[in-house]
Amino acid sequence: MSRKNIIGRLIKTGKKVVRQGLVVAKGGNISARAGDYMYIKTKGSMLDSPRIHDYTRVNIKTLECTGGVPSSEKYVHLACYKERDDIRAVLHLHPVFCTAVANSKLKVKPVSYELLASLGSEIAKASYKPAGSRKLASEIAAKIKKSNAVLMPNHGVVVVAKDLETALERALVVERACQTLVFSRMLGLPGFLPKKEARRIISLYKDQK
């Protein structure tokens, strides 16, 4: 896929992310991988920007950059790509309910069939690490081994997938699951799917995602 096509898909995804309210202002960053390179939003740019130069290319092996200055969260994106060969898209977003649940002491367990079928895993929760740091990247890398979505306290969420379209779908489903969890907690103690059933659903849909 050409540079123009990849960035075009990133721009399209970025606009959808903003329309869905998953970020505000200059928050969040997204990337896509092609071979040994990742294309990522530049530092300080808006995700709904239509400009091609608001995305830059970074060599995953050497970190050499072609174009503008990459997002300060480039280490998180690089860590995801290095950890798993199947990852071709990374979304780092700041949804309200994801962040709220990440900040809380609520247990993050499967709350719906929809979540497991779309995400292909359970949601993980990371320990707090400074934004933009290599420590955060290492924390995410450890969690992303077994999960396609990681909540970050006082920060947001990281979602990975084989492509940008699937990553965005997963981000929306994770935010909806966190919203369901918050509302369920308001009504009493949340109910979760049994572990055996959760594994069955994940196994049933994993090859489709």
Backbone hydrogen bonds, N-H to C=O, Kabsch-Sander energy under -0.5 kcal/mol:
donor,donor_aa,acceptor,acceptor_aa,energy
6,I,2,S,-2.4
7,I,3,R,-2.5
8,G,4,K,-2.0
9,R,5,N,-2.0
10,L,6,I,-2.0
11,I,7,I,-2.7
12,K,8,G,-2.0
13,T,9,R,-2.4
14,G,10,L,-2.9
15,K,11,I,-2.1
16,K,12,K,-1.6
17,V,13,T,-2.5
18,V,14,G,-1.9
19,R,15,K,-2.4
20,Q,16,K,-2.1
21,G,18,V,-1.6
22,L,17,V,-2.2
27,G,24,V,-2.4
29,N,92,H,-2.4
31,S,90,V,-2.1
32,A,39,Y,-1.8
33,R,88,R,-2.4
34,A,37,Y,-2.9
37,Y,34,A,-1.6
38,M,58,V,-2.5
39,Y,32,A,-3.0
40,I,38,M,-0.5
40,I,56,T,-2.5
41,K,30,I,-1.6
42,T,54,D,-2.8
43,K,69,V,-3.2
45,S,42,T,-1.6
49,S,46,M,-1.5
54,D,51,R,-1.5
55,Y,52,I,-1.5
56,T,40,I,-2.8
57,R,66,T,-2.2
58,V,38,M,-2.8
59,N,64,E,-2.8
60,I,36,D,-3.0
60,I,58,V,-0.5
61,K,36,D,-0.5
63,L,59,N,-2.6
66,T,57,R,-3.0
67,G,65,C,-0.5
71,S,41,K,-1.9
74,K,71,S,-1.6
76,V,73,E,-0.8
77,H,73,E,-1.5
78,L,74,K,-2.7
79,A,75,Y,-2.3
80,C,76,V,-1.9
81,Y,77,H,-2.1
82,K,78,L,-2.3
83,E,79,A,-1.8
84,R,80,C,-1.8
87,I,84,R,-1.0
88,R,161,A,-2.8
89,A,161,A,-1.6
90,V,31,S,-1.8
91,L,159,V,-2.9
92,H,29,N,-2.6
92,H,90,V,-0.5
93,L,91,L,-0.6
93,L,157,V,-2.2
94,H,22,L,-1.7
99,T,95,P,-2.1
100,A,96,V,-2.3
101,V,97,F,-2.5
102,A,98,C,-2.3
103,N,99,T,-2.0
104,S,100,A,-0.9
104,S,101,V,-0.6
109,K,107,K,-1.1
116,L,112,S,-1.3
117,A,113,Y,-2.6
118,S,114,E,-2.0
119,L,115,L,-3.0
120,G,116,L,-2.1
124,A,149,A,-2.6
126,A,151,L,-3.0
133,S,130,P,-1.6
137,A,133,S,-1.6
138,S,134,R,-2.3
139,E,135,K,-2.0
140,I,136,L,-2.6
141,A,137,A,-2.4
142,A,138,S,-1.9
143,K,139,E,-1.6
144,I,140,I,-2.8
145,K,141,A,-0.6
146,K,143,K,-1.1
147,S,143,K,-0.7
150,V,158,V,-2.6
151,L,124,A,-3.0
152,M,156,G,-3.3
155,H,152,M,-1.6
156,G,152,M,-1.7
157,V,93,L,-2.4
158,V,150,V,-2.2
159,V,91,L,-2.7
160,V,148,N,-2.3
161,A,89,A,-1.7
162,K,209,K,-0.5
167,A,163,D,-2.1
168,L,164,L,-2.3
169,E,165,E,-2.1
170,R,166,T,-2.5
171,A,167,A,-2.3
172,L,168,L,-2.2
173,V,169,E,-2.1
174,V,170,R,-2.7
175,E,171,A,-2.1
176,R,172,L,-2.1
177,A,173,V,-2.3
178,C,174,V,-2.3
179,Q,175,E,-2.1
180,T,176,R,-2.6
181,L,177,A,-2.3
182,V,178,C,-2.3
183,F,179,Q,-2.5
184,S,180,T,-2.6
185,R,181,L,-2.1
186,M,182,V,-1.5
187,L,183,F,-1.2
188,G,184,S,-0.7
193,L,110,P,-2.1
198,A,194,P,-2.5
199,R,195,K,-2.5
200,R,196,K,-1.8
201,I,197,E,-2.3
202,I,198,A,-2.3
203,S,199,R,-2.4
204,L,200,R,-2.0
205,Y,201,I,-1.6
206,K,202,I,-1.7
208,Q,205,Y,-1.5
209,K,205,Y,-0.6
209,K,206,K,-0.9
